[in-house]
Amino acid sequence: MCNNQELNRYLQKNLRYPAYLKDRGKQGIVMVHYVVDVNGKITDISILNSPEAGFAKEATRAVRTLPCMKPAKQYQRNVAVR
């Protein structure tokens, strides 16, 4: 089962700061949407906001590596959730 603390810990451990952006002193926040499908897999990753394309690319890569999650349930059936 995943919660926000575990998700944040995982991303902090697995995100790689793009070296060329770090060297230029660039920083910022990337907003990512994704769907946890009925099987718990991450799908439909989209970037809502990113200060640099390199950050968006790295955020997408890191989210793709997320382990399978426990899917949400509605009326005792697994459902996809953004």
VOKE-53083 format. One record per atom (N, C-alpha, C, O, CB): residue in one letter; x, y, z. Coordinates in Angstrom, 2 decimals. Glycine has a CB too. Example, Ala and Ser with C-alpha at 12.3 -4.5 7.8 and 13.67 -1.06 7.14 Angstrom:
BEGIN
<atom "A" <13.19 -5.69 7.80>>
<atom "A" <12.30 -4.50 7.80>>
<atom "A" <13.20 -3.30 7.80>>
<atom "A" <14.24 -3.32 8.46>>
<atom "A" <11.31 -4.47 9.05>>
<atom "S" <12.85 -2.25 7.08>>
<atom "S" <13.67 -1.06 7.14>>
<atom "S" <12.90 0.03 7.87>>
<atom "S" <13.41 1.14 8.04>>
<atom "S" <14.08 -0.60 5.72>>
! end
This chain:
BEGIN
<atom "M" <0.85 -1.17 0.00>>
<atom "M" <0.00 0.00 0.00>>
<atom "M" <0.90 1.24 0.00>>
<atom "M" <1.95 1.25 0.64>>
<atom "M" <-0.97 0.00 1.23>>
<atom "C" <0.49 2.27 -0.71>>
<atom "C" <1.30 3.48 -0.85>>
<atom "C" <0.62 4.64 -0.14>>
<atom "C" <-0.61 4.75 -0.15>>
<atom "C" <1.53 3.81 -2.35>>
<atom "N" <1.40 5.49 0.45>>
<atom "N" <0.87 6.74 0.98>>
<atom "N" <1.80 7.86 0.54>>
<atom "N" <2.85 7.61 -0.06>>
<atom "N" <0.73 6.69 2.54>>
<atom "N" <1.42 9.08 0.83>>
<atom "N" <2.20 10.23 0.35>>
<atom "N" <3.64 10.21 0.84>>
<atom "N" <4.54 10.54 0.08>>
<atom "N" <1.54 11.51 0.78>>
<atom "Q" <3.87 9.83 2.10>>
<atom "Q" <5.24 9.79 2.62>>
<atom "Q" <6.08 8.78 1.86>>
<atom "Q" <7.22 9.07 1.51>>
<atom "Q" <5.23 9.46 4.11>>
<atom "E" <5.53 7.60 1.61>>
<atom "E" <6.28 6.58 0.88>>
<atom "E" <6.54 7.03 -0.56>>
<atom "E" <7.62 6.81 -1.10>>
<atom "E" <5.52 5.24 0.89>>
<atom "L" <5.54 7.65 -1.18>>
<atom "L" <5.70 8.14 -2.55>>
<atom "L" <6.78 9.20 -2.60>>
<atom "L" <7.65 9.16 -3.47>>
<atom "L" <4.37 8.71 -3.08>>
<atom "N" <6.74 10.16 -1.68>>
<atom "N" <7.76 11.20 -1.65>>
<atom "N" <9.15 10.62 -1.40>>
<atom "N" <10.11 11.04 -2.04>>
<atom "N" <7.44 12.23 -0.57>>
<atom "R" <9.26 9.67 -0.49>>
<atom "R" <10.54 9.03 -0.20>>
<atom "R" <11.07 8.33 -1.45>>
<atom "R" <12.25 8.43 -1.77>>
<atom "R" <10.39 8.02 0.97>>
<atom "Y" <10.19 7.61 -2.15>>
<atom "Y" <10.60 6.91 -3.35>>
<atom "Y" <11.11 7.89 -4.40>>
<atom "Y" <12.17 7.67 -5.00>>
<atom "Y" <9.43 6.08 -3.90>>
<atom "L" <10.37 8.97 -4.63>>
<atom "L" <10.77 9.93 -5.66>>
<atom "L" <12.06 10.65 -5.28>>
<atom "L" <12.90 10.89 -6.14>>
<atom "L" <9.66 10.94 -5.90>>
<atom "Q" <12.22 11.00 -4.02>>
<atom "Q" <13.47 11.65 -3.59>>
<atom "Q" <14.66 10.74 -3.82>>
<atom "Q" <15.75 11.21 -4.18>>
<atom "Q" <13.39 12.04 -2.11>>
<atom "K" <14.47 9.46 -3.62>>
<atom "K" <15.56 8.49 -3.80>>
<atom "K" <15.85 8.24 -5.27>>
<atom "K" <17.00 7.99 -5.64>>
<atom "K" <15.21 7.18 -3.11>>
<atom "N" <14.83 8.31 -6.12>>
<atom "N" <14.99 7.91 -7.52>>
<atom "N" <15.07 9.03 -8.54>>
<atom "N" <15.40 8.79 -9.70>>
<atom "N" <13.88 7.04 -7.89>>
<atom "L" <14.78 10.25 -8.14>>
<atom "L" <14.93 11.38 -9.07>>
<atom "L" <16.40 11.71 -9.25>>
<atom "L" <17.17 11.72 -8.29>>
<atom "L" <14.14 12.62 -8.56>>
<atom "R" <16.78 11.98 -10.47>>
<atom "R" <18.16 12.39 -10.78>>
<atom "R" <18.12 13.81 -11.32>>
<atom "R" <17.52 14.08 -12.37>>
<atom "R" <18.84 11.42 -11.82>>
<atom "Y" <18.75 14.72 -10.61>>
<atom "Y" <18.78 16.12 -11.03>>
<atom "Y" <19.58 16.21 -12.32>>
<atom "Y" <20.75 15.81 -12.33>>
<atom "Y" <19.39 17.04 -9.92>>
<atom "P" <19.01 16.71 -13.40>>
<atom "P" <19.77 16.84 -14.64>>
<atom "P" <21.01 17.71 -14.42>>
<atom "P" <20.90 18.87 -14.02>>
<atom "P" <18.88 17.44 -15.76>>
<atom "A" <22.18 17.15 -14.69>>
<atom "A" <23.44 17.83 -14.39>>
<atom "A" <23.55 19.20 -15.07>>
<atom "A" <24.02 20.16 -14.45>>
<atom "A" <24.61 16.95 -14.82>>
<atom "Y" <23.12 19.29 -16.33>>
<atom "Y" <23.27 20.56 -17.04>>
<atom "Y" <22.36 21.64 -16.43>>
<atom "Y" <22.68 22.83 -16.50>>
<atom "Y" <22.94 20.38 -18.53>>
<atom "L" <21.24 21.25 -15.84>>
<atom "L" <20.38 22.22 -15.17>>
<atom "L" <20.93 22.59 -13.80>>
<atom "L" <20.82 23.74 -13.37>>
<atom "L" <18.96 21.67 -15.03>>
<atom "K" <21.51 21.63 -13.12>>
<atom "K" <22.14 21.90 -11.82>>
<atom "K" <23.31 22.84 -11.99>>
<atom "K" <23.49 23.77 -11.20>>
<atom "K" <22.60 20.59 -11.15>>
<atom "D" <24.12 22.61 -13.03>>
<atom "D" <25.28 23.47 -13.30>>
<atom "D" <24.86 24.91 -13.60>>
<atom "D" <25.60 25.85 -13.29>>
<atom "D" <26.08 22.90 -14.46>>
<atom "R" <23.69 25.07 -14.19>>
<atom "R" <23.19 26.41 -14.51>>
<atom "R" <22.39 27.02 -13.37>>
<atom "R" <21.88 28.13 -13.49>>
<atom "R" <22.33 26.35 -15.76>>
<atom "G" <22.28 26.29 -12.25>>
<atom "G" <21.57 26.80 -11.08>>
<atom "G" <20.05 26.79 -11.23>>
<atom "G" <19.35 27.50 -10.50>>
<atom "G" <22.02 28.19 -10.79>>
<atom "K" <19.56 26.00 -12.15>>
<atom "K" <18.11 25.93 -12.38>>
<atom "K" <17.44 25.05 -11.33>>
<atom "K" <17.99 24.03 -10.90>>
<atom "K" <17.81 25.39 -13.79>>
<atom "Q" <16.27 25.45 -10.93>>
<atom "Q" <15.47 24.64 -10.02>>
<atom "Q" <14.00 25.00 -10.22>>
<atom "Q" <13.67 25.99 -10.88>>
<atom "Q" <15.90 24.86 -8.55>>
<atom "G" <13.14 24.21 -9.66>>
<atom "G" <11.72 24.48 -9.79>>
<atom "G" <10.90 23.26 -9.43>>
<atom "G" <11.43 22.22 -9.05>>
<atom "G" <11.39 24.94 -11.19>>
<atom "I" <9.61 23.41 -9.56>>
<atom "I" <8.66 22.35 -9.22>>
<atom "I" <8.00 21.85 -10.50>>
<atom "I" <7.58 22.63 -11.35>>
<atom "I" <7.59 22.86 -8.22>>
<atom "V" <7.92 20.54 -10.61>>
<atom "V" <7.24 19.90 -11.74>>
<atom "V" <5.95 19.30 -11.22>>
<atom "V" <5.94 18.57 -10.23>>
<atom "V" <8.15 18.81 -12.43>>
<atom "M" <4.86 19.62 -11.89>>
<atom "M" <3.56 19.04 -11.52>>
<atom "M" <3.22 17.94 -12.51>>
<atom "M" <3.17 18.17 -13.72>>
<atom "M" <2.44 20.12 -11.49>>
<atom "V" <2.99 16.74 -11.98>>
<atom "V" <2.76 15.56 -12.81>>
<atom "V" <1.40 14.95 -12.47>>
<atom "V" <1.04 14.82 -11.30>>
<atom "V" <3.89 14.52 -12.60>>
<atom "H" <0.66 14.60 -13.50>>
<atom "H" <-0.57 13.80 -13.33>>
<atom "H" <-0.29 12.41 -13.87>>
<atom "H" <0.44 12.25 -14.85>>
<atom "H" <-1.80 14.46 -14.06>>
<atom "Y" <-0.87 11.42 -13.23>>
<atom "Y" <-0.78 10.06 -13.74>>
<atom "Y" <-2.00 9.30 -13.25>>
<atom "Y" <-2.70 9.74 -12.34>>
<atom "Y" <0.54 9.36 -13.29>>
<atom "V" <-2.24 8.15 -13.85>>
<atom "V" <-3.37 7.32 -13.48>>
<atom "V" <-2.83 6.02 -12.89>>
<atom "V" <-1.91 5.41 -13.44>>
<atom "V" <-4.29 7.04 -14.69>>
<atom "V" <-3.42 5.60 -11.77>>
<atom "V" <-3.19 4.26 -11.25>>
<atom "V" <-4.36 3.43 -11.78>>
<atom "V" <-5.50 3.63 -11.36>>
<atom "V" <-3.09 4.22 -9.64>>
<atom "D" <-4.06 2.51 -12.69>>
<atom "D" <-5.14 1.76 -13.35>>
<atom "D" <-5.72 0.67 -12.45>>
<atom "D" <-5.31 0.53 -11.29>>
<atom "D" <-4.63 1.14 -14.63>>
<atom "V" <-6.66 -0.09 -12.97>>
<atom "V" <-7.36 -1.11 -12.16>>
<atom "V" <-6.44 -2.22 -11.69>>
<atom "V" <-6.79 -2.97 -10.78>>
<atom "V" <-8.49 -1.70 -12.96>>
<atom "N" <-5.27 -2.34 -12.31>>
<atom "N" <-4.28 -3.34 -11.90>>
<atom "N" <-3.20 -2.76 -11.00>>
<atom "N" <-2.31 -3.49 -10.56>>
<atom "N" <-3.65 -3.97 -13.12>>
<atom "G" <-3.26 -1.45 -10.73>>
<atom "G" <-2.26 -0.79 -9.89>>
<atom "G" <-1.06 -0.27 -10.65>>
<atom "G" <-0.10 0.21 -10.04>>
<atom "G" <-1.80 -1.73 -8.85>>
<atom "K" <-1.11 -0.35 -11.98>>
<atom "K" <0.01 0.14 -12.79>>
<atom "K" <-0.15 1.63 -13.09>>
<atom "K" <-1.26 2.15 -13.19>>
<atom "K" <0.12 -0.67 -14.10>>
<atom "I" <0.99 2.30 -13.24>>
<atom "I" <1.01 3.73 -13.56>>
<atom "I" <0.84 3.90 -15.07>>
<atom "I" <1.59 3.31 -15.85>>
<atom "I" <2.33 4.39 -13.08>>
<atom "T" <-0.15 4.70 -15.47>>
<atom "T" <-0.40 4.97 -16.89>>
<atom "T" <-0.70 6.45 -17.08>>
<atom "T" <-0.83 7.20 -16.11>>
<atom "T" <-1.57 4.09 -17.42>>
<atom "D" <-0.82 6.85 -18.31>>
<atom "D" <-1.25 8.21 -18.69>>
<atom "D" <-0.51 9.31 -17.93>>
<atom "D" <-1.13 10.18 -17.33>>
<atom "D" <-2.74 8.35 -18.44>>
<atom "I" <0.80 9.26 -17.97>>
<atom "I" <1.62 10.28 -17.30>>
<atom "I" <1.58 11.55 -18.14>>
<atom "I" <1.81 11.51 -19.35>>
<atom "I" <3.11 9.78 -17.10>>
<atom "S" <1.30 12.66 -17.49>>
<atom "S" <1.32 13.95 -18.21>>
<atom "S" <1.92 15.01 -17.29>>
<atom "S" <1.73 14.99 -16.08>>
<atom "S" <-0.12 14.36 -18.67>>
<atom "I" <2.64 15.93 -17.89>>
<atom "I" <3.26 17.04 -17.17>>
<atom "I" <2.34 18.24 -17.26>>
<atom "I" <2.00 18.69 -18.35>>
<atom "I" <4.68 17.37 -17.75>>
<atom "L" <1.93 18.75 -16.11>>
<atom "L" <1.06 19.92 -16.07>>
<atom "L" <1.86 21.21 -16.10>>
<atom "L" <1.45 22.20 -16.71>>
<atom "L" <0.18 19.89 -14.83>>
<atom "N" <3.01 21.19 -15.43>>
<atom "N" <3.83 22.39 -15.35>>
<atom "N" <5.27 21.99 -15.06>>
<atom "N" <5.53 21.15 -14.20>>
<atom "N" <3.29 23.36 -14.26>>
<atom "S" <6.20 22.61 -15.78>>
<atom "S" <7.62 22.36 -15.55>>
<atom "S" <8.41 23.59 -15.98>>
<atom "S" <8.16 24.14 -17.05>>
<atom "S" <8.10 21.09 -16.31>>
<atom "P" <9.37 24.03 -15.16>>
<atom "P" <10.17 25.20 -15.52>>
<atom "P" <11.14 24.94 -16.67>>
<atom "P" <11.56 25.88 -17.35>>
<atom "P" <10.93 25.68 -14.31>>
<atom "E" <11.50 23.68 -16.89>>
<atom "E" <12.46 23.32 -17.93>>
<atom "E" <12.08 21.95 -18.50>>
<atom "E" <11.58 21.09 -17.77>>
<atom "E" <13.92 23.30 -17.38>>
<atom "A" <12.32 21.75 -19.77>>
<atom "A" <12.01 20.46 -20.40>>
<atom "A" <12.80 19.31 -19.77>>
<atom "A" <12.29 18.19 -19.68>>
<atom "A" <12.31 20.53 -21.91>>
<atom "G" <14.02 19.57 -19.33>>
<atom "G" <14.83 18.53 -18.69>>
<atom "G" <14.21 18.03 -17.40>>
<atom "G" <14.29 16.84 -17.08>>
<atom "G" <16.22 19.05 -18.42>>
<atom "F" <13.60 18.93 -16.65>>
<atom "F" <12.92 18.53 -15.42>>
<atom "F" <11.70 17.66 -15.75>>
<atom "F" <11.44 16.67 -15.07>>
<atom "F" <12.49 19.77 -14.60>>
<atom "A" <10.97 18.04 -16.77>>
<atom "A" <9.78 17.28 -17.17>>
<atom "A" <10.16 15.88 -17.61>>
<atom "A" <9.49 14.91 -17.26>>
<atom "A" <9.03 18.00 -18.31>>
<atom "K" <11.23 15.78 -18.38>>
<atom "K" <11.69 14.47 -18.86>>
<atom "K" <12.09 13.58 -17.68>>
<atom "K" <11.75 12.39 -17.66>>
<atom "K" <12.87 14.64 -19.83>>
<atom "E" <12.81 14.13 -16.72>>
<atom "E" <13.25 13.35 -15.56>>
<atom "E" <12.08 12.96 -14.67>>
<atom "E" <12.03 11.85 -14.16>>
<atom "E" <14.28 14.13 -14.76>>
<atom "A" <11.14 13.87 -14.48>>
<atom "A" <9.96 13.55 -13.67>>
<atom "A" <9.16 12.42 -14.30>>
<atom "A" <8.69 11.52 -13.61>>
<atom "A" <9.06 14.80 -13.49>>
<atom "T" <9.00 12.46 -15.62>>
<atom "T" <8.29 11.40 -16.33>>
<atom "T" <9.01 10.07 -16.15>>
<atom "T" <8.37 9.05 -15.90>>
<atom "T" <8.16 11.74 -17.83>>
<atom "R" <10.33 10.08 -16.29>>
<atom "R" <11.11 8.85 -16.12>>
<atom "R" <10.93 8.29 -14.72>>
<atom "R" <10.70 7.09 -14.55>>
<atom "R" <12.59 9.12 -16.40>>
<atom "A" <11.02 9.15 -13.71>>
<atom "A" <10.92 8.69 -12.33>>
<atom "A" <9.53 8.13 -12.03>>
<atom "A" <9.41 7.11 -11.35>>
<atom "A" <11.25 9.83 -11.37>>
<atom "V" <8.49 8.78 -12.51>>
<atom "V" <7.13 8.29 -12.27>>
<atom "V" <6.92 6.95 -12.96>>
<atom "V" <6.22 6.08 -12.43>>
<atom "V" <6.08 9.31 -12.75>>
<atom "R" <7.50 6.77 -14.14>>
<atom "R" <7.39 5.48 -14.85>>
<atom "R" <8.00 4.33 -14.04>>
<atom "R" <7.59 3.18 -14.21>>
<atom "R" <8.07 5.56 -16.22>>
<atom "T" <8.95 4.63 -13.18>>
<atom "T" <9.60 3.57 -12.40>>
<atom "T" <8.87 3.23 -11.11>>
<atom "T" <9.28 2.32 -10.39>>
<atom "T" <11.01 3.98 -12.08>>
<atom "L" <7.79 3.95 -10.80>>
<atom "L" <7.06 3.67 -9.57>>
<atom "L" <6.61 2.21 -9.56>>
<atom "L" <6.17 1.69 -10.58>>
<atom "L" <5.84 4.61 -9.42>>
<atom "P" <6.71 1.56 -8.41>>
<atom "P" <6.24 0.18 -8.32>>
<atom "P" <4.72 0.13 -8.43>>
<atom "P" <4.03 1.13 -8.26>>
<atom "P" <6.71 -0.47 -7.01>>
<atom "C" <4.23 -1.05 -8.70>>
<atom "C" <2.79 -1.27 -8.77>>
<atom "C" <2.15 -0.87 -7.45>>
<atom "C" <2.69 -1.16 -6.38>>
<atom "C" <2.48 -2.76 -9.11>>
<atom "M" <1.01 -0.20 -7.53>>
<atom "M" <0.32 0.26 -6.33>>
<atom "M" <-0.98 -0.52 -6.13>>
<atom "M" <-1.45 -1.21 -7.03>>
<atom "M" <0.03 1.77 -6.42>>
<atom "K" <-1.52 -0.39 -4.96>>
<atom "K" <-2.81 -1.01 -4.68>>
<atom "K" <-3.88 -0.13 -5.34>>
<atom "K" <-3.98 1.06 -5.02>>
<atom "K" <-3.06 -1.17 -3.12>>
<atom "P" <-4.68 -0.69 -6.25>>
<atom "P" <-5.68 0.13 -6.93>>
<atom "P" <-6.80 0.57 -6.00>>
<atom "P" <-7.07 -0.07 -4.99>>
<atom "P" <-6.26 -0.62 -8.11>>
<atom "A" <-7.43 1.67 -6.36>>
<atom "A" <-8.59 2.16 -5.60>>
<atom "A" <-9.77 1.23 -5.84>>
<atom "A" <-9.82 0.50 -6.83>>
<atom "A" <-8.96 3.62 -6.01>>
<atom "K" <-10.71 1.27 -4.92>>
<atom "K" <-11.90 0.43 -5.05>>
<atom "K" <-13.15 1.30 -4.95>>
<atom "K" <-13.20 2.28 -4.20>>
<atom "K" <-11.93 -0.67 -3.96>>
<atom "Q" <-14.14 0.93 -5.73>>
<atom "Q" <-15.44 1.56 -5.67>>
<atom "Q" <-16.47 0.45 -5.82>>
<atom "Q" <-16.45 -0.28 -6.81>>
<atom "Q" <-15.61 2.67 -6.77>>
<atom "Y" <-17.36 0.32 -4.87>>
<atom "Y" <-18.36 -0.75 -4.88>>
<atom "Y" <-17.69 -2.12 -5.01>>
<atom "Y" <-18.14 -2.98 -5.77>>
<atom "Y" <-19.35 -0.54 -6.04>>
<atom "Q" <-16.62 -2.31 -4.25>>
<atom "Q" <-15.89 -3.59 -4.20>>
<atom "Q" <-15.17 -3.95 -5.50>>
<atom "Q" <-14.71 -5.08 -5.65>>
<atom "Q" <-16.85 -4.69 -3.84>>
<atom "R" <-15.08 -3.01 -6.44>>
<atom "R" <-14.37 -3.27 -7.71>>
<atom "R" <-13.21 -2.31 -7.85>>
<atom "R" <-13.30 -1.15 -7.45>>
<atom "R" <-15.34 -3.12 -8.92>>
<atom "N" <-12.11 -2.79 -8.42>>
<atom "N" <-10.96 -1.93 -8.68>>
<atom "N" <-11.33 -0.89 -9.73>>
<atom "N" <-12.00 -1.19 -10.72>>
<atom "N" <-9.75 -2.77 -9.15>>
<atom "V" <-10.89 0.34 -9.50>>
<atom "V" <-11.14 1.43 -10.45>>
<atom "V" <-9.84 2.20 -10.67>>
<atom "V" <-8.97 2.24 -9.81>>
<atom "V" <-12.26 2.38 -9.93>>
<atom "A" <-9.73 2.81 -11.84>>
<atom "A" <-8.59 3.66 -12.15>>
<atom "A" <-8.81 5.03 -11.52>>
<atom "A" <-9.93 5.54 -11.47>>
<atom "A" <-8.40 3.78 -13.69>>
<atom "V" <-7.71 5.61 -11.02>>
<atom "V" <-7.78 6.93 -10.37>>
<atom "V" <-6.62 7.79 -10.84>>
<atom "V" <-5.49 7.33 -10.92>>
<atom "V" <-7.75 6.79 -8.81>>
<atom "R" <-6.92 9.06 -11.16>>
<atom "R" <-5.87 10.02 -11.52>>
<atom "R" <-5.26 10.54 -10.25>>
<atom "R" <-4.34 11.36 -10.30>>
<atom "R" <-6.42 11.19 -12.39>>
! end
